[in-house]
Amino acid sequence: MRKNRRAGQLLPSYPNGWFRLLGSAELARGEVRNVAALGEQFAVFRGLDGEVYVLDAYCPHLGANLAIGGHVVGNCIECPFHGWIFSGKDGSCVKIPYAKK
């Protein structure tokens, strides 16, 4: 049996598909936005290549919100606390300024 959902009902607990976070024109190159959606916080930024990237808002190091005070560096985002840099492509840490290679 199929249930009909009424207007105004909440989304399912684990939604699937695409969800709009921002319109493309709302985000300039090098700009970072803090976006709350689906019960989570996201750092949404446009890299210098013009692509839009979305990462979990919180730095895995000490939990700083990357979207509040973070800076775009190329196609990465720099944490405002200690300068760790994370790739927009996959969220991996690509640089720790005070660590030896």
TIRO-2110 file (N, C-alpha, C; in Angstrom, 1 decimal):
// TIRO-2110
0.8, -1.2, 0.0, N, 1, A
0.0, 0.0, 0.0, CA, 1, A
0.9, 1.2, 0.0, C, 1, A
0.5, 2.2, -0.7, N, 2, A
1.3, 3.5, -0.8, CA, 2, A
0.7, 4.5, 0.0, C, 2, A
1.5, 5.2, 0.8, N, 3, A
1.1, 6.3, 1.6, CA, 3, A
1.2, 7.6, 0.9, C, 3, A
0.3, 8.5, 0.9, N, 4, A
0.4, 9.8, 0.3, CA, 4, A
0.9, 10.8, 1.4, C, 4, A
1.9, 11.5, 1.1, N, 5, A
2.5, 12.4, 2.0, CA, 5, A
1.8, 13.8, 1.9, C, 5, A
1.5, 14.4, 3.0, N, 6, A
0.8, 15.7, 3.0, CA, 6, A
1.8, 16.8, 2.9, C, 6, A
1.4, 17.9, 2.3, N, 7, A
2.3, 19.1, 2.2, CA, 7, A
2.7, 19.5, 3.6, C, 7, A
4.0, 19.8, 3.8, N, 8, A
4.5, 20.3, 5.1, CA, 8, A
5.0, 19.2, 6.0, C, 8, A
4.9, 17.9, 5.6, N, 9, A
5.5, 16.8, 6.3, CA, 9, A
7.0, 16.9, 6.2, C, 9, A
7.7, 16.3, 7.2, N, 10, A
9.2, 16.3, 7.2, CA, 10, A
9.7, 15.3, 6.2, C, 10, A
10.9, 15.5, 5.7, N, 11, A
11.6, 14.6, 4.8, CA, 11, A
11.9, 13.3, 5.6, C, 11, A
12.1, 12.2, 4.9, N, 12, A
12.5, 11.0, 5.5, CA, 12, A
13.8, 11.1, 6.3, C, 12, A
14.0, 10.3, 7.3, N, 13, A
15.2, 10.3, 8.1, CA, 13, A
16.5, 10.3, 7.3, C, 13, A
16.6, 9.5, 6.3, N, 14, A
17.7, 9.4, 5.5, CA, 14, A
17.4, 9.7, 4.0, C, 14, A
17.3, 11.0, 3.7, N, 15, A
16.9, 11.4, 2.3, CA, 15, A
17.9, 11.0, 1.3, C, 15, A
17.5, 10.7, 0.1, N, 16, A
18.5, 10.4, -0.9, CA, 16, A
18.1, 11.3, -2.1, C, 16, A
19.1, 11.6, -2.9, N, 17, A
18.9, 12.4, -4.1, CA, 17, A
19.7, 13.7, -3.9, C, 17, A
19.4, 14.7, -4.7, N, 18, A
20.1, 16.0, -4.7, CA, 18, A
19.2, 17.0, -3.9, C, 18, A
19.9, 17.8, -3.1, N, 19, A
19.3, 18.9, -2.4, CA, 19, A
20.0, 20.2, -2.6, C, 19, A
19.3, 21.3, -2.9, N, 20, A
19.8, 22.6, -3.2, CA, 20, A
20.3, 23.2, -1.9, C, 20, A
21.6, 23.6, -1.9, N, 21, A
22.1, 24.3, -0.8, CA, 21, A
22.2, 25.8, -1.0, C, 21, A
22.6, 26.2, -2.2, N, 22, A
22.7, 27.6, -2.7, CA, 22, A
22.5, 27.6, -4.2, C, 22, A
22.1, 28.8, -4.7, N, 23, A
22.1, 29.0, -6.1, CA, 23, A
23.5, 29.3, -6.5, C, 23, A
23.9, 28.9, -7.7, N, 24, A
25.3, 29.2, -8.2, CA, 24, A
25.7, 30.6, -8.2, C, 24, A
24.8, 31.5, -8.5, N, 25, A
25.0, 32.9, -8.6, CA, 25, A
25.2, 33.5, -7.2, C, 25, A
24.9, 32.8, -6.1, N, 26, A
25.0, 33.3, -4.8, CA, 26, A
26.4, 33.1, -4.2, C, 26, A
27.3, 32.5, -5.0, N, 27, A
28.7, 32.2, -4.4, CA, 27, A
29.7, 32.6, -5.4, C, 27, A
30.5, 33.6, -5.1, N, 28, A
31.6, 34.1, -5.9, CA, 28, A
32.8, 33.3, -5.8, C, 28, A
33.8, 33.4, -6.7, N, 29, A
35.1, 32.7, -6.6, CA, 29, A
35.7, 33.2, -5.3, C, 29, A
36.3, 32.3, -4.6, N, 30, A
37.0, 32.6, -3.3, CA, 30, A
36.1, 32.8, -2.1, C, 30, A
34.8, 32.7, -2.3, N, 31, A
33.8, 33.0, -1.2, CA, 31, A
33.5, 31.7, -0.5, C, 31, A
33.3, 31.8, 0.8, N, 32, A
32.9, 30.6, 1.7, CA, 32, A
31.6, 31.0, 2.4, C, 32, A
30.7, 30.0, 2.4, N, 33, A
29.4, 30.2, 3.1, CA, 33, A
29.2, 29.0, 4.1, C, 33, A
28.6, 29.3, 5.2, N, 34, A
28.2, 28.3, 6.2, CA, 34, A
26.7, 28.0, 5.9, C, 34, A
26.4, 26.8, 5.6, N, 35, A
25.1, 26.4, 5.2, CA, 35, A
24.6, 25.3, 6.1, C, 35, A
23.4, 25.5, 6.7, N, 36, A
22.8, 24.4, 7.6, CA, 36, A
21.7, 23.8, 6.7, C, 36, A
21.8, 22.4, 6.6, N, 37, A
20.9, 21.7, 5.8, CA, 37, A
20.8, 20.2, 6.2, C, 37, A
19.7, 19.6, 6.2, N, 38, A
19.5, 18.2, 6.5, CA, 38, A
20.1, 17.8, 7.9, C, 38, A
20.0, 18.8, 8.8, N, 39, A
20.5, 18.6, 10.2, CA, 39, A
22.0, 18.6, 10.3, C, 39, A
22.7, 19.1, 9.4, N, 40, A
24.2, 19.2, 9.4, CA, 40, A
24.6, 20.6, 9.0, C, 40, A
25.9, 20.9, 9.3, N, 41, A
26.5, 22.2, 8.9, CA, 41, A
27.5, 21.9, 7.8, C, 41, A
27.5, 22.7, 6.8, N, 42, A
28.4, 22.5, 5.6, CA, 42, A
29.2, 23.8, 5.4, C, 42, A
30.4, 23.6, 4.9, N, 43, A
31.2, 24.7, 4.4, CA, 43, A
31.1, 24.6, 2.9, C, 43, A
30.5, 25.6, 2.3, N, 44, A
30.3, 25.6, 0.8, CA, 44, A
31.2, 26.7, 0.3, C, 44, A
32.1, 26.4, -0.6, N, 45, A
33.0, 27.4, -1.2, CA, 45, A
33.2, 27.2, -2.7, C, 45, A
33.5, 28.3, -3.3, N, 46, A
33.9, 28.3, -4.8, CA, 46, A
35.4, 28.5, -4.8, C, 46, A
36.1, 27.4, -5.4, N, 47, A
37.5, 27.5, -5.6, CA, 47, A
37.9, 28.5, -6.6, C, 47, A
39.2, 28.7, -6.8, N, 48, A
39.6, 29.7, -7.8, CA, 48, A
39.5, 29.1, -9.2, C, 48, A
39.2, 27.8, -9.3, N, 49, A
38.9, 27.2, -10.6, CA, 49, A
37.5, 27.4, -11.0, C, 49, A
36.7, 28.0, -10.1, N, 50, A
35.3, 28.3, -10.4, CA, 50, A
34.3, 27.2, -10.0, C, 50, A
34.9, 26.0, -9.6, N, 51, A
34.0, 24.9, -9.1, CA, 51, A
33.5, 25.2, -7.7, C, 51, A
32.4, 24.6, -7.4, N, 52, A
31.8, 24.7, -6.0, CA, 52, A
32.1, 23.4, -5.3, C, 52, A
32.6, 23.6, -4.1, N, 53, A
32.9, 22.4, -3.2, CA, 53, A
32.1, 22.5, -1.9, C, 53, A
31.7, 21.3, -1.4, N, 54, A
31.0, 21.2, -0.2, CA, 54, A
31.7, 20.2, 0.7, C, 54, A
32.0, 20.7, 1.9, N, 55, A
32.6, 19.8, 2.9, CA, 55, A
31.9, 19.9, 4.3, C, 55, A
32.1, 19.0, 5.1, N, 56, A
31.6, 19.1, 6.5, CA, 56, A
32.2, 20.4, 7.0, C, 56, A
31.4, 21.2, 7.8, N, 57, A
31.9, 22.5, 8.2, CA, 57, A
33.0, 22.4, 9.3, C, 57, A
33.1, 21.3, 9.9, N, 58, A
34.0, 21.3, 11.1, CA, 58, A
35.3, 20.6, 10.8, C, 58, A
36.4, 21.3, 11.2, N, 59, A
37.8, 20.8, 11.0, CA, 59, A
38.0, 19.6, 11.9, C, 59, A
38.5, 18.5, 11.4, N, 60, A
38.7, 17.3, 12.2, CA, 60, A
39.8, 17.5, 13.3, C, 60, A
40.6, 18.5, 13.2, N, 61, A
41.7, 18.7, 14.1, CA, 61, A
41.1, 19.2, 15.5, C, 61, A
40.5, 20.3, 15.5, N, 62, A
39.9, 20.9, 16.8, CA, 62, A
38.5, 21.4, 16.7, C, 62, A
37.9, 21.1, 15.6, N, 63, A
36.4, 21.4, 15.4, CA, 63, A
36.1, 22.8, 15.0, C, 63, A
37.0, 23.6, 14.6, N, 64, A
36.7, 24.9, 14.1, CA, 64, A
35.7, 24.8, 12.9, C, 64, A
34.8, 25.8, 12.8, N, 65, A
33.9, 25.8, 11.6, CA, 65, A
34.7, 26.5, 10.5, C, 65, A
35.0, 25.7, 9.5, N, 66, A
35.8, 26.1, 8.3, CA, 66, A
35.1, 27.2, 7.6, C, 66, A
33.8, 27.3, 7.6, N, 67, A
33.0, 28.3, 6.9, CA, 67, A
33.0, 29.7, 7.6, C, 67, A
33.4, 29.7, 8.9, N, 68, A
33.4, 30.9, 9.7, CA, 68, A
34.8, 31.3, 9.9, C, 68, A
35.4, 32.1, 9.1, N, 69, A
36.8, 32.6, 9.3, CA, 69, A
37.7, 31.8, 8.4, C, 69, A
37.3, 30.7, 7.7, N, 70, A
38.1, 30.0, 6.8, CA, 70, A
38.4, 30.7, 5.6, C, 70, A
39.5, 30.4, 4.9, N, 71, A
39.9, 31.1, 3.6, CA, 71, A
40.0, 30.1, 2.5, C, 71, A
39.6, 30.5, 1.3, N, 72, A
39.9, 29.7, 0.1, CA, 72, A
41.3, 29.9, -0.3, C, 72, A
42.0, 28.8, -0.5, N, 73, A
43.4, 28.7, -1.0, CA, 73, A
43.4, 27.8, -2.2, C, 73, A
43.4, 28.4, -3.4, N, 74, A
43.3, 27.7, -4.6, CA, 74, A
41.9, 27.0, -4.7, C, 74, A
41.9, 25.7, -4.6, N, 75, A
40.7, 24.9, -4.6, CA, 75, A
40.5, 24.1, -3.3, C, 75, A
41.1, 24.7, -2.3, N, 76, A
41.1, 24.2, -0.9, CA, 76, A
40.5, 25.2, 0.0, C, 76, A
40.3, 24.8, 1.3, N, 77, A
39.9, 25.7, 2.3, CA, 77, A
40.8, 25.6, 3.5, C, 77, A
41.2, 26.7, 4.1, N, 78, A
42.1, 26.8, 5.2, CA, 78, A
41.4, 27.0, 6.5, C, 78, A
41.7, 26.2, 7.5, N, 79, A
41.0, 26.3, 8.8, CA, 79, A
41.5, 27.6, 9.5, C, 79, A
40.5, 28.3, 10.1, N, 80, A
40.9, 29.6, 10.8, CA, 80, A
41.7, 29.4, 12.1, C, 80, A
41.7, 28.2, 12.7, N, 81, A
42.4, 28.0, 13.9, CA, 81, A
43.9, 27.9, 13.8, C, 81, A
44.3, 26.9, 13.0, N, 82, A
45.7, 26.5, 12.9, CA, 82, A
46.2, 26.5, 11.5, C, 82, A
45.4, 26.9, 10.5, N, 83, A
45.9, 26.9, 9.1, CA, 83, A
46.0, 25.6, 8.4, C, 83, A
45.4, 24.6, 8.9, N, 84, A
45.4, 23.3, 8.2, CA, 84, A
44.6, 23.6, 6.9, C, 84, A
45.0, 22.9, 5.8, N, 85, A
44.4, 23.2, 4.5, CA, 85, A
43.8, 21.8, 4.0, C, 85, A
42.5, 21.9, 3.6, N, 86, A
41.7, 20.7, 3.1, CA, 86, A
41.3, 20.9, 1.7, C, 86, A
41.5, 19.8, 0.9, N, 87, A
41.1, 19.8, -0.5, CA, 87, A
39.6, 19.9, -0.6, C, 87, A
39.1, 20.7, -1.5, N, 88, A
37.7, 20.8, -1.8, CA, 88, A
37.2, 19.5, -2.5, C, 88, A
38.1, 18.9, -3.3, N, 89, A
37.7, 17.7, -4.0, CA, 89, A
37.3, 16.5, -3.2, C, 89, A
38.1, 16.2, -2.1, N, 90, A
37.7, 15.0, -1.3, CA, 90, A
37.8, 15.3, 0.2, C, 90, A
38.1, 16.5, 0.6, N, 91, A
38.2, 16.8, 2.0, CA, 91, A
39.5, 16.4, 2.7, C, 91, A
40.4, 15.8, 2.0, N, 92, A
41.6, 15.4, 2.6, CA, 92, A
42.5, 16.6, 3.0, C, 92, A
43.3, 16.4, 4.1, N, 93, A
44.2, 17.4, 4.6, CA, 93, A
45.4, 17.4, 3.6, C, 93, A
45.7, 18.5, 3.0, N, 94, A
46.8, 18.6, 2.0, CA, 94, A
48.0, 19.3, 2.6, C, 94, A
47.8, 20.1, 3.7, N, 95, A
48.9, 20.8, 4.3, CA, 95, A
48.6, 21.1, 5.7, C, 95, A
49.7, 20.9, 6.6, N, 96, A
49.7, 21.3, 8.0, CA, 96, A
50.9, 22.2, 8.0, C, 96, A
50.7, 23.5, 8.2, N, 97, A
51.8, 24.5, 8.0, CA, 97, A
53.0, 24.2, 8.9, C, 97, A
52.9, 23.7, 10.1, N, 98, A
54.0, 23.6, 11.0, CA, 98, A
54.6, 22.2, 11.0, C, 98, A
54.1, 21.3, 10.1, N, 99, A
54.6, 19.9, 10.1, CA, 99, A
55.6, 19.7, 9.0, C, 99, A
56.6, 18.9, 9.2, N, 100, A
57.6, 18.6, 8.2, CA, 100, A
57.0, 17.6, 7.2, C, 100, A
57.4, 17.7, 6.0, N, 101, A
56.9, 16.8, 4.9, CA, 101, A
57.4, 15.4, 5.1, C, 101, A
END
